[in-house]
Amino acid sequence: MHQFSELIDGCAAFTLATISERRDRVIEALKTSASTGLVKSLQTFQLTKVVLAVGMFSIFEALLQDRLACADGFAAARDCLKAEGESDLGKRFSQYASAINVLKHGRGRSYDALLAEIDVLPFRLKRPNGPFFFEGDVSEVSILIEVDNKFVSACADVIRDVAGVISKNRPDVFL
């Protein structure tokens, strides 16, 4: 098998392209019909992006735990990034890992940590009591992180970059 960190780019690109293609068809159909099925399709596409982002990080965490023989793969990755002087990548990795936790668990420690740096995040976080990212957007699903194509691609980029640093530091680790 090829490295997960290489395959994830293709997986993200394929899924996002497929969603975009189908979304365009649904948007076109909405010009002549406002059926519930079409709205559900848009929400399904949005939720698929969330599942993809959460899944990428979950699989990466499992690989880290297995390949680094540790109980907390993300902590081991952060330690490696710190040892290599990769503080910017470490911060980005922590932000996206926290965002994934928020997508999985909702409000809590990760949400509070992200809220403390909301003005400098590379993605959008829903503020407390904020009902929508875009009021009137029928495709929006009830989540606290805006998961768009840019977010999904950034997740894949972070995984690839972190895996690259770990592999450089530990050539015996296949990520």
Backbone as JSON Lines, residues from 0, in Angstrom:
{"i":0,"aa":"M","n":[0.84,-1.18,0.0],"ca":[0.0,0.0,0.0],"c":[0.89,1.25,0.0]}
{"i":1,"aa":"H","n":[0.42,2.25,-0.68],"ca":[1.13,3.53,-0.68],"c":[0.89,4.23,0.65]}
{"i":2,"aa":"Q","n":[1.68,5.25,0.91],"ca":[1.54,5.99,2.15],"c":[0.19,6.68,2.22]}
{"i":3,"aa":"F","n":[-0.43,6.61,3.4],"ca":[-1.7,7.27,3.64],"c":[-1.61,8.75,3.32]}
{"i":4,"aa":"S","n":[-0.49,9.36,3.72],"ca":[-0.32,10.8,3.51],"c":[-0.3,11.17,2.03]}
{"i":5,"aa":"E","n":[0.05,10.24,1.17],"ca":[0.0,10.48,-0.27],"c":[-1.41,10.22,-0.82]}
{"i":6,"aa":"L","n":[-2.04,9.19,-0.32],"ca":[-3.36,8.81,-0.82],"c":[-4.44,9.81,-0.41]}
{"i":7,"aa":"I","n":[-4.26,10.46,0.74],"ca":[-5.29,11.33,1.26],"c":[-5.54,12.54,0.35]}
{"i":8,"aa":"D","n":[-4.5,13.04,-0.32],"ca":[-4.69,14.14,-1.27],"c":[-5.63,13.73,-2.4]}
{"i":9,"aa":"G","n":[-5.39,12.55,-2.95],"ca":[-6.24,12.06,-4.03],"c":[-7.66,11.8,-3.57]}
{"i":10,"aa":"C","n":[-7.78,11.25,-2.38],"ca":[-9.1,10.97,-1.81],"c":[-9.89,12.27,-1.63]}
{"i":11,"aa":"A","n":[-9.25,13.27,-1.06],"ca":[-9.92,14.55,-0.84],"c":[-10.28,15.2,-2.18]}
{"i":12,"aa":"A","n":[-9.34,15.2,-3.11],"ca":[-9.6,15.83,-4.42],"c":[-10.74,15.12,-5.15]}
{"i":13,"aa":"F","n":[-10.73,13.8,-5.14],"ca":[-11.78,13.03,-5.82],"c":[-13.14,13.31,-5.19]}
{"i":14,"aa":"T","n":[-13.21,13.25,-3.87],"ca":[-14.49,13.45,-3.18],"c":[-15.01,14.86,-3.4]}
{"i":15,"aa":"L","n":[-14.14,15.84,-3.28],"ca":[-14.57,17.23,-3.47],"c":[-15.02,17.49,-4.91]}
{"i":16,"aa":"A","n":[-14.31,16.92,-5.87],"ca":[-14.7,17.1,-7.28],"c":[-16.05,16.45,-7.55]}
{"i":17,"aa":"T","n":[-16.26,15.27,-7.01],"ca":[-17.53,14.56,-7.2],"c":[-18.68,15.35,-6.56]}
{"i":18,"aa":"I","n":[-18.44,15.85,-5.35],"ca":[-19.47,16.65,-4.68],"c":[-19.76,17.91,-5.49]}
{"i":19,"aa":"S","n":[-18.74,18.58,-5.96],"ca":[-18.94,19.82,-6.73],"c":[-19.74,19.57,-8.0]}
{"i":20,"aa":"E","n":[-19.41,18.49,-8.67],"ca":[-20.12,18.14,-9.91],"c":[-21.61,17.89,-9.62]}
{"i":21,"aa":"R","n":[-21.88,17.1,-8.61],"ca":[-23.27,16.77,-8.27],"c":[-23.99,17.99,-7.7]}
{"i":22,"aa":"R","n":[-23.28,18.78,-6.93],"ca":[-23.89,19.99,-6.35],"c":[-24.32,20.95,-7.47]}
{"i":23,"aa":"D","n":[-23.49,21.09,-8.49],"ca":[-23.84,21.95,-9.62],"c":[-25.13,21.5,-10.28]}
{"i":24,"aa":"R","n":[-25.3,20.17,-10.41],"ca":[-26.54,19.64,-11.01],"c":[-27.75,19.93,-10.14]}
{"i":25,"aa":"V","n":[-27.58,19.8,-8.82],"ca":[-28.69,20.07,-7.9],"c":[-29.04,21.56,-7.93]}
{"i":26,"aa":"I","n":[-28.05,22.42,-7.93],"ca":[-28.29,23.87,-8.0],"c":[-29.07,24.21,-9.27]}
{"i":27,"aa":"E","n":[-28.7,23.59,-10.36],"ca":[-29.41,23.81,-11.63],"c":[-30.87,23.35,-11.51]}
{"i":28,"aa":"A","n":[-31.08,22.2,-10.9],"ca":[-32.44,21.68,-10.72],"c":[-33.26,22.56,-9.79]}
{"i":29,"aa":"L","n":[-32.62,23.19,-8.83],"ca":[-33.33,24.07,-7.9],"c":[-33.88,25.32,-8.58]}
{"i":30,"aa":"K","n":[-33.39,25.63,-9.76],"ca":[-33.91,26.79,-10.5],"c":[-35.34,26.57,-10.96]}
{"i":31,"aa":"T","n":[-35.74,25.31,-11.06],"ca":[-37.09,25.02,-11.52],"c":[-37.93,24.26,-10.5]}
{"i":32,"aa":"S","n":[-37.3,23.81,-9.42],"ca":[-38.03,23.06,-8.39],"c":[-37.35,23.27,-7.04]}
{"i":33,"aa":"A","n":[-38.16,23.49,-6.03],"ca":[-37.63,23.66,-4.68],"c":[-37.96,22.44,-3.83]}
{"i":34,"aa":"S","n":[-37.81,21.27,-4.41],"ca":[-38.21,20.06,-3.71],"c":[-37.32,19.77,-2.5]}
{"i":35,"aa":"T","n":[-37.9,19.13,-1.53],"ca":[-37.18,18.75,-0.31],"c":[-36.01,17.85,-0.65]}
{"i":36,"aa":"G","n":[-36.17,16.97,-1.59],"ca":[-35.11,16.05,-1.98],"c":[-33.86,16.78,-2.46]}
{"i":37,"aa":"L","n":[-34.04,17.86,-3.19],"ca":[-32.9,18.63,-3.67],"c":[-32.18,19.32,-2.52]}
{"i":38,"aa":"V","n":[-32.96,19.86,-1.59],"ca":[-32.36,20.51,-0.41],"c":[-31.61,19.47,0.42]}
{"i":39,"aa":"K","n":[-32.21,18.3,0.6],"ca":[-31.53,17.22,1.33],"c":[-30.23,16.82,0.65]}
{"i":40,"aa":"S","n":[-30.23,16.83,-0.66],"ca":[-29.01,16.5,-1.4],"c":[-27.9,17.5,-1.08]}
{"i":41,"aa":"L","n":[-28.23,18.78,-1.07],"ca":[-27.23,19.8,-0.74],"c":[-26.69,19.59,0.68]}
{"i":42,"aa":"Q","n":[-27.57,19.29,1.62],"ca":[-27.14,19.05,2.99],"c":[-26.31,17.77,3.09]}
{"i":43,"aa":"T","n":[-26.65,16.78,2.3],"ca":[-25.87,15.53,2.27],"c":[-24.46,15.8,1.76]}
{"i":44,"aa":"F","n":[-24.34,16.62,0.73],"ca":[-23.01,16.96,0.2],"c":[-22.19,17.65,1.28]}
{"i":45,"aa":"Q","n":[-22.83,18.57,2.0],"ca":[-22.12,19.29,3.06],"c":[-21.68,18.33,4.16]}
{"i":46,"aa":"L","n":[-22.57,17.45,4.56],"ca":[-22.25,16.5,5.62],"c":[-21.16,15.52,5.18]}
{"i":47,"aa":"T","n":[-21.12,15.19,3.9],"ca":[-20.07,14.32,3.37],"c":[-18.69,14.94,3.58]}
{"i":48,"aa":"K","n":[-18.59,16.24,3.42],"ca":[-17.31,16.93,3.65],"c":[-16.9,16.81,5.12]}
{"i":49,"aa":"V","n":[-17.86,16.92,6.01],"ca":[-17.58,16.79,7.44],"c":[-17.08,15.37,7.74]}
{"i":50,"aa":"V","n":[-17.77,14.38,7.22],"ca":[-17.38,12.99,7.44],"c":[-16.0,12.73,6.86]}
{"i":51,"aa":"L","n":[-15.7,13.28,5.71],"ca":[-14.39,13.11,5.09],"c":[-13.29,13.71,5.98]}
{"i":52,"aa":"A","n":[-13.49,14.93,6.45],"ca":[-12.47,15.58,7.29],"c":[-12.26,14.81,8.59]}
{"i":53,"aa":"V","n":[-13.34,14.44,9.25],"ca":[-13.24,13.68,10.5],"c":[-12.59,12.32,10.24]}
{"i":54,"aa":"G","n":[-12.98,11.69,9.17],"ca":[-12.41,10.38,8.84],"c":[-10.93,10.44,8.54]}
{"i":55,"aa":"M","n":[-10.5,11.45,7.8],"ca":[-9.07,11.58,7.5],"c":[-8.25,11.67,8.78]}
{"i":56,"aa":"F","n":[-8.7,12.54,9.68],"ca":[-7.95,12.73,10.92],"c":[-8.03,11.5,11.83]}
{"i":57,"aa":"S","n":[-9.17,10.83,11.84],"ca":[-9.31,9.64,12.68],"c":[-8.39,8.52,12.2]}
{"i":58,"aa":"I","n":[-8.33,8.31,10.91],"ca":[-7.45,7.28,10.36],"c":[-5.99,7.66,10.59]}
{"i":59,"aa":"F","n":[-5.66,8.93,10.41],"ca":[-4.29,9.38,10.65],"c":[-3.9,9.15,12.11]}
{"i":60,"aa":"E","n":[-4.81,9.44,13.03],"ca":[-4.52,9.22,14.44],"c":[-4.26,7.73,14.72]}
{"i":61,"aa":"A","n":[-5.07,6.87,14.14],"ca":[-4.88,5.43,14.32],"c":[-3.54,4.98,13.77]}
{"i":62,"aa":"L","n":[-3.17,5.5,12.6],"ca":[-1.86,5.16,12.01],"c":[-0.72,5.64,12.9]}
{"i":63,"aa":"L","n":[-0.84,6.85,13.42],"ca":[0.19,7.38,14.31],"c":[0.35,6.49,15.54]}
{"i":64,"aa":"Q","n":[-0.77,6.11,16.14],"ca":[-0.72,5.26,17.33],"c":[-0.06,3.92,17.01]}
{"i":65,"aa":"D","n":[-0.41,3.35,15.88],"ca":[0.14,2.06,15.49],"c":[1.61,2.17,15.13]}
{"i":66,"aa":"R","n":[1.95,3.09,14.26],"ca":[3.31,3.18,13.72],"c":[4.3,3.77,14.72]}
{"i":67,"aa":"L","n":[3.8,4.62,15.64],"ca":[4.68,5.19,16.65],"c":[4.59,4.42,17.98]}
{"i":68,"aa":"A","n":[3.77,3.37,17.98],"ca":[3.59,2.51,19.16],"c":[3.32,3.34,20.41]}
{"i":69,"aa":"C","n":[2.25,4.12,20.36],"ca":[1.92,4.99,21.48],"c":[0.4,5.01,21.69]}
{"i":70,"aa":"A","n":[-0.01,5.52,22.83],"ca":[-1.43,5.59,23.15],"c":[-2.09,6.84,22.59]}
{"i":71,"aa":"D","n":[-1.31,7.91,22.38],"ca":[-1.85,9.17,21.89],"c":[-1.03,9.62,20.68]}
{"i":72,"aa":"G","n":[-1.51,9.26,19.51],"ca":[-0.78,9.56,18.28],"c":[-0.6,11.04,18.03]}
{"i":73,"aa":"F","n":[-1.6,11.83,18.36],"ca":[-1.49,13.26,18.13],"c":[-0.46,13.89,19.06]}
{"i":74,"aa":"A","n":[-0.4,13.44,20.31],"ca":[0.6,13.96,21.25],"c":[2.0,13.59,20.76]}
{"i":75,"aa":"A","n":[2.17,12.36,20.26],"ca":[3.47,11.94,19.74],"c":[3.85,12.76,18.52]}
{"i":76,"aa":"A","n":[2.88,13.07,17.66],"ca":[3.14,13.9,16.48],"c":[3.55,15.31,16.91]}
{"i":77,"aa":"R","n":[2.85,15.87,17.88],"ca":[3.19,17.21,18.38],"c":[4.61,17.22,18.95]}
{"i":78,"aa":"D","n":[4.97,16.17,19.69],"ca":[6.32,16.07,20.26],"c":[7.37,16.05,19.15]}
{"i":79,"aa":"C","n":[7.1,15.3,18.09],"ca":[8.02,15.21,16.97],"c":[8.16,16.57,16.28]}
{"i":80,"aa":"L","n":[7.03,17.25,16.07],"ca":[7.06,18.57,15.44],"c":[7.85,19.56,16.29]}
{"i":81,"aa":"K","n":[7.65,19.5,17.58],"ca":[8.38,20.39,18.5],"c":[9.87,20.1,18.44]}
{"i":82,"aa":"A","n":[10.25,18.81,18.46],"ca":[11.66,18.42,18.41],"c":[12.33,18.86,17.12]}
{"i":83,"aa":"E","n":[11.56,18.94,16.05],"ca":[12.09,19.35,14.74],"c":[12.01,20.87,14.53]}
{"i":84,"aa":"G","n":[11.52,21.6,15.53],"ca":[11.42,23.05,15.4],"c":[10.32,23.51,14.46]}
{"i":85,"aa":"E","n":[9.32,22.68,14.28],"ca":[8.21,22.98,13.37],"c":[7.03,23.58,14.13]}
{"i":86,"aa":"S","n":[7.27,24.74,14.76],"ca":[6.23,25.33,15.62],"c":[5.02,25.81,14.82]}
{"i":87,"aa":"D","n":[5.23,26.38,13.62],"ca":[4.09,26.83,12.82],"c":[3.22,25.65,12.39]}
{"i":88,"aa":"L","n":[3.86,24.58,11.94],"ca":[3.12,23.38,11.55],"c":[2.45,22.77,12.77]}
{"i":89,"aa":"G","n":[3.14,22.78,13.9],"ca":[2.56,22.26,15.14],"c":[1.3,23.01,15.53]}
{"i":90,"aa":"K","n":[1.33,24.33,15.37],"ca":[0.15,25.15,15.7],"c":[-0.99,24.83,14.74]}
{"i":91,"aa":"R","n":[-0.67,24.76,13.45],"ca":[-1.71,24.46,12.45],"c":[-2.31,23.08,12.71]}
{"i":92,"aa":"F","n":[-1.44,22.1,13.0],"ca":[-1.9,20.74,13.3],"c":[-2.83,20.75,14.52]}
{"i":93,"aa":"S","n":[-2.45,21.46,15.56],"ca":[-3.28,21.53,16.77],"c":[-4.62,22.19,16.48]}
{"i":94,"aa":"Q","n":[-4.62,23.23,15.66],"ca":[-5.88,23.91,15.32],"c":[-6.82,22.97,14.57]}
{"i":95,"aa":"Y","n":[-6.29,22.26,13.58],"ca":[-7.15,21.36,12.82],"c":[-7.57,20.15,13.64]}
{"i":96,"aa":"A","n":[-6.68,19.62,14.47],"ca":[-7.05,18.51,15.34],"c":[-8.15,18.95,16.31]}
{"i":97,"aa":"S","n":[-8.05,20.16,16.83],"ca":[-9.09,20.69,17.71],"c":[-10.4,20.87,16.94]}
{"i":98,"aa":"A","n":[-10.3,21.36,15.72],"ca":[-11.51,21.52,14.89],"c":[-12.2,20.18,14.66]}
{"i":99,"aa":"I","n":[-11.42,19.15,14.42],"ca":[-11.99,17.82,14.23],"c":[-12.67,17.36,15.52]}
{"i":100,"aa":"N","n":[-12.04,17.61,16.66],"ca":[-12.68,17.27,17.94],"c":[-14.01,18.0,18.11]}
{"i":101,"aa":"V","n":[-14.06,19.26,17.7],"ca":[-15.3,20.03,17.79],"c":[-16.35,19.41,16.87]}
{"i":102,"aa":"L","n":[-15.96,19.0,15.68],"ca":[-16.91,18.37,14.77],"c":[-17.44,17.06,15.34]}
{"i":103,"aa":"K","n":[-16.57,16.32,16.03],"ca":[-16.98,15.03,16.61],"c":[-17.79,15.18,17.88]}
{"i":104,"aa":"H","n":[-17.4,16.13,18.75],"ca":[-17.95,16.18,20.1],"c":[-18.76,17.44,20.42]}
{"i":105,"aa":"G","n":[-18.69,18.45,19.57],"ca":[-19.4,19.69,19.85],"c":[-18.64,20.59,20.82]}
{"i":106,"aa":"R","n":[-19.37,21.37,21.56],"ca":[-18.75,22.31,22.5],"c":[-18.02,21.56,23.6]}
{"i":107,"aa":"G","n":[-16.9,22.12,24.02],"ca":[-16.08,21.51,25.06],"c":[-14.73,22.18,25.08]}
{"i":108,"aa":"R","n":[-13.71,21.47,25.58],"ca":[-12.36,22.06,25.7],"c":[-11.81,22.52,24.36]}
{"i":109,"aa":"S","n":[-11.95,21.69,23.33],"ca":[-11.41,22.06,22.01],"c":[-12.11,23.29,21.46]}
{"i":110,"aa":"Y","n":[-13.42,23.34,21.62],"ca":[-14.18,24.51,21.16],"c":[-13.71,25.76,21.9]}
{"i":111,"aa":"D","n":[-13.58,25.66,23.23],"ca":[-13.14,26.8,24.03],"c":[-11.74,27.27,23.62]}
{"i":112,"aa":"A","n":[-10.85,26.31,23.36],"ca":[-9.48,26.65,22.93],"c":[-9.51,27.39,21.59]}
{"i":113,"aa":"L","n":[-10.32,26.91,20.67],"ca":[-10.42,27.58,19.36],"c":[-11.09,28.94,19.49]}
{"i":114,"aa":"L","n":[-12.08,29.02,20.34],"ca":[-12.78,30.3,20.55],"c":[-11.8,31.37,21.04]}
{"i":115,"aa":"A","n":[-10.82,30.97,21.84],"ca":[-9.84,31.92,22.37],"c":[-8.96,32.52,21.27]}
{"i":116,"aa":"E","n":[-8.87,31.84,20.14],"ca":[-8.06,32.37,19.03],"c":[-8.88,32.51,17.75]}
{"i":117,"aa":"I","n":[-10.17,32.76,17.9],"ca":[-11.1,32.78,16.77],"c":[-10.68,33.76,15.67]}
{"i":118,"aa":"D","n":[-10.06,34.86,16.03],"ca":[-9.72,35.89,15.04],"c":[-8.5,35.53,14.19]}
{"i":119,"aa":"V","n":[-7.77,34.49,14.55],"ca":[-6.58,34.11,13.79],"c":[-6.66,32.69,13.23]}
{"i":120,"aa":"L","n":[-7.8,32.05,13.37],"ca":[-7.95,30.69,12.85],"c":[-7.95,30.69,11.33]}
{"i":121,"aa":"P","n":[-7.43,29.64,10.71],"ca":[-7.46,29.54,9.25],"c":[-8.79,29.0,8.71]}
{"i":122,"aa":"F","n":[-9.79,28.9,9.57],"ca":[-11.13,28.43,9.19],"c":[-12.13,29.16,10.08]}
{"i":123,"aa":"R","n":[-13.4,29.0,9.77],"ca":[-14.44,29.7,10.54],"c":[-15.02,28.81,11.62]}
{"i":124,"aa":"L","n":[-15.15,29.38,12.8],"ca":[-15.74,28.74,13.96],"c":[-17.02,29.5,14.29]}
{"i":125,"aa":"K","n":[-18.08,28.76,14.53],"ca":[-19.34,29.41,14.89],"c":[-19.22,29.96,16.31]}
{"i":126,"aa":"R","n":[-19.56,31.21,16.48],"ca":[-19.51,31.85,17.79],"c":[-20.66,31.32,18.66]}
{"i":127,"aa":"P","n":[-20.5,31.41,19.97],"ca":[-21.6,30.99,20.85],"c":[-22.88,31.73,20.48]}
{"i":128,"aa":"N","n":[-23.96,31.0,20.45],"ca":[-25.28,31.53,20.1],"c":[-25.38,31.99,18.66]}
{"i":129,"aa":"G","n":[-24.38,31.66,17.84],"ca":[-24.46,31.99,16.42],"c":[-25.24,30.89,15.71]}
{"i":130,"aa":"P","n":[-26.41,31.21,15.17],"ca":[-27.25,30.16,14.59],"c":[-26.78,29.66,13.21]}
{"i":131,"aa":"F","n":[-26.13,30.52,12.43],"ca":[-25.77,30.15,11.06],"c":[-24.4,30.71,10.69]}
{"i":132,"aa":"F","n":[-23.77,30.06,9.72],"ca":[-22.61,30.68,9.08],"c":[-23.13,31.63,8.01]}
{"i":133,"aa":"F","n":[-24.12,31.15,7.23],"ca":[-24.71,31.95,6.16],"c":[-26.22,31.81,6.25]}
{"i":134,"aa":"E","n":[-26.87,32.78,6.84],"ca":[-28.32,32.71,6.98],"c":[-28.97,32.6,5.61]}
{"i":135,"aa":"G","n":[-29.89,31.69,5.48],"ca":[-30.58,31.46,4.22],"c":[-29.96,30.4,3.35]}
{"i":136,"aa":"D","n":[-28.79,29.88,3.73],"ca":[-28.13,28.82,2.96],"c":[-28.79,27.49,3.33]}
{"i":137,"aa":"V","n":[-29.57,26.95,2.41],"ca":[-30.32,25.72,2.69],"c":[-29.42,24.49,2.79]}
{"i":138,"aa":"S","n":[-28.17,24.62,2.37],"ca":[-27.26,23.46,2.43],"c":[-26.57,23.34,3.78]}
{"i":139,"aa":"E","n":[-26.67,24.38,4.61],"ca":[-25.96,24.38,5.89],"c":[-26.51,23.3,6.82]}
{"i":140,"aa":"V","n":[-25.57,22.59,7.45],"ca":[-25.92,21.6,8.46],"c":[-25.48,22.15,9.82]}
{"i":141,"aa":"S","n":[-26.0,21.58,10.87],"ca":[-25.75,22.1,12.21],"c":[-24.41,21.62,12.75]}
{"i":142,"aa":"I","n":[-23.36,22.42,12.48],"ca":[-22.01,22.13,12.95],"c":[-21.38,23.43,13.43]}
{"i":143,"aa":"L","n":[-20.31,23.31,14.19],"ca":[-19.67,24.49,14.78],"c":[-18.47,24.98,13.98]}
{"i":144,"aa":"I","n":[-18.01,24.2,13.03],"ca":[-16.88,24.56,12.16],"c":[-17.41,24.62,10.73]}
{"i":145,"aa":"E","n":[-17.05,25.65,10.0],"ca":[-17.44,25.7,8.59],"c":[-16.53,24.75,7.8]}
{"i":146,"aa":"V","n":[-17.12,23.69,7.31],"ca":[-16.36,22.69,6.56],"c":[-16.67,22.89,5.07]}
{"i":147,"aa":"D","n":[-15.78,23.61,4.41],"ca":[-15.9,23.84,2.98],"c":[-14.74,23.12,2.29]}
{"i":148,"aa":"N","n":[-14.63,23.29,0.99],"ca":[-13.55,22.63,0.24],"c":[-12.18,23.04,0.76]}
{"i":149,"aa":"K","n":[-12.03,24.3,1.09],"ca":[-10.75,24.8,1.6],"c":[-10.38,24.1,2.9]}
{"i":150,"aa":"F","n":[-11.34,23.91,3.79],"ca":[-11.1,23.24,5.06],"c":[-10.66,21.79,4.83]}
{"i":151,"aa":"V","n":[-11.38,21.08,3.99],"ca":[-11.05,19.68,3.72],"c":[-9.66,19.57,3.11]}
{"i":152,"aa":"S","n":[-9.36,20.41,2.14],"ca":[-8.03,20.39,1.51],"c":[-6.93,20.73,2.52]}
{"i":153,"aa":"A","n":[-7.22,21.68,3.4],"ca":[-6.24,22.04,4.44],"c":[-6.0,20.87,5.39]}
{"i":154,"aa":"C","n":[-7.04,20.12,5.71],"ca":[-6.87,18.92,6.55],"c":[-5.91,17.95,5.89]}
{"i":155,"aa":"A","n":[-6.1,17.7,4.6],"ca":[-5.21,16.79,3.86],"c":[-3.79,17.34,3.83]}
{"i":156,"aa":"D","n":[-3.64,18.64,3.64],"ca":[-2.31,19.27,3.62],"c":[-1.61,19.11,4.97]}
{"i":157,"aa":"V","n":[-2.32,19.35,6.05],"ca":[-1.73,19.23,7.38],"c":[-1.29,17.8,7.64]}
{"i":158,"aa":"I","n":[-2.12,16.85,7.29],"ca":[-1.77,15.43,7.48],"c":[-0.5,15.11,6.69]}
{"i":159,"aa":"R","n":[-0.47,15.52,5.44],"ca":[0.7,15.25,4.59],"c":[1.96,15.9,5.17]}
{"i":160,"aa":"D","n":[1.84,17.15,5.6],"ca":[3.0,17.87,6.13],"c":[3.5,17.26,7.44]}
{"i":161,"aa":"V","n":[2.59,16.92,8.33],"ca":[2.98,16.3,9.6],"c":[3.62,14.94,9.35]}
{"i":162,"aa":"A","n":[3.03,14.15,8.47],"ca":[3.6,12.84,8.14],"c":[5.0,13.0,7.55]}
{"i":163,"aa":"G","n":[5.2,14.03,6.75],"ca":[6.51,14.27,6.16],"c":[7.57,14.57,7.2]}
{"i":164,"aa":"V","n":[7.24,15.38,8.19],"ca":[8.19,15.7,9.25],"c":[8.5,14.45,10.07]}
{"i":165,"aa":"I","n":[7.47,13.69,10.39],"ca":[7.69,12.47,11.18],"c":[8.54,11.48,10.4]}
{"i":166,"aa":"S","n":[8.26,11.3,9.12],"ca":[9.03,10.36,8.3],"c":[10.48,10.8,8.16]}
{"i":167,"aa":"K","n":[10.7,12.11,8.1],"ca":[12.06,12.64,8.02],"c":[12.81,12.35,9.32]}
{"i":168,"aa":"N","n":[12.11,12.54,10.44],"ca":[12.69,12.32,11.76],"c":[12.83,10.83,12.08]}
{"i":169,"aa":"R","n":[11.86,10.05,11.58],"ca":[11.84,8.61,11.86],"c":[11.64,7.87,10.53]}
{"i":170,"aa":"P","n":[12.72,7.66,9.75],"ca":[12.59,7.02,8.45],"c":[11.97,5.62,8.5]}
{"i":171,"aa":"D","n":[11.99,5.0,9.67],"ca":[11.42,3.67,9.82],"c":[9.88,3.69,9.91]}
{"i":172,"aa":"V","n":[9.29,4.9,10.05],"ca":[7.85,5.02,10.2],"c":[7.22,5.28,8.84]}
{"i":173,"aa":"F","n":[6.29,4.43,8.45],"ca":[5.61,4.5,7.15],"c":[4.23,5.11,7.37]}
{"i":174,"aa":"L","n":[4.09,6.38,7.02],"ca":[2.8,7.08,7.17],"c":[2.29,7.49,5.8]}
